[in-house]
Amino acid sequence: MKSNDRAKPGKRKLGKKKEIRSFSNHSRRNYLKAFGRIPENKVPTFWQDLTFADDVMQNKTLKQRAVFCTETIHRFRKRFKRHFPGSYLIWKREWQPRKSGPLKGEYCPHIHALICFSGGEEAPALASAYEIADAWVDCTKTNEKEKALKVAMHENSYRQIRSTLTARKYAVAYAGKQDYQLFTESPGRFWGVCGQLPQEAGEKLELSFHDEIWLRRIARRKVSKRNKKFRKHLSKPGTSTFFMMERTTLDKLLAWIRTVPDFDKNIKQKGSDNNVRRENDEYQSDG
């Protein structure tokens, strides 16, 4: 016999999960944090676009297209794990209006995939591009397989990623894209993983109040002035925040910050870093 805790008085009721309507800030952070925890020697080395033929998207509502896309991803995930053991793929779903064909102007999904093969950079990634494209087209169950394969294997549909920095730029670019379409139906999850995503445990780094103030000021200068909310958040010492940075860059910044005189008279620990009156001329001159 199973007890129903929800029906018992005094028990906290579980909230109903809302339908996805957009790529939320919470989901963006989770996406970037998951990518940021990937070990440097395991970052994706290949990028590939996966699309849908017109025939499988015709006569469907946006929600039906989202469900069909999700079902295709599930089929593809099983095949990917079977054909590429030890490899992983991070997928990002985007919606854009079709620019031509019978669905011109209608919103349809497509997938951006960042892939790390188990053999690393030495893996025959370009040779694997056809196998991945063929598996994806099979999973979409299109009747226009030849046409779909031609699109999937176009030179603009895949490329090798040759550096960790480039891989991170791809991830940040996908996270930064805004959803200009106001979805009235659920478009489904916006990102996910095929295979086992390698994750490193984070390292805790203790900062003095002086170090935190200057690190926040430097980070705020790199944020667009249009992003007033995040800039304001960075100006409040002690508040939780998140941004991606190379460890070597962080070490250099902290080494420089610790050479800056401690302006305790101008900094109030309960105030914001706007109370710092003196400008960081040396940092500005170094660019």
Secondary structure, DSSP 8 states (H G I E B T S, - for coil): ----GGGSTTS----------S--HHHHHHHHHHHHTS-GGGS--EEEEE---HHHHTT--HHHHHHHHHHHHHHHHHHHHHHSTT-EEEEEEEEEEBSSSTTBT-EEEEEEEEEE-TTGGGS-HHHHHHHHHHHHHHHHT-S-HHHHHHHHTSGGGEEE--SHHHHHHHHHHHHH----S--SS----SEEEEE-------------HHHHHHHHHHHHHTS-TT-HHHHHHHTSTT--------HHHHHHHHHHHTTS---GGG--TTS-GGG--S--HHHHHH-
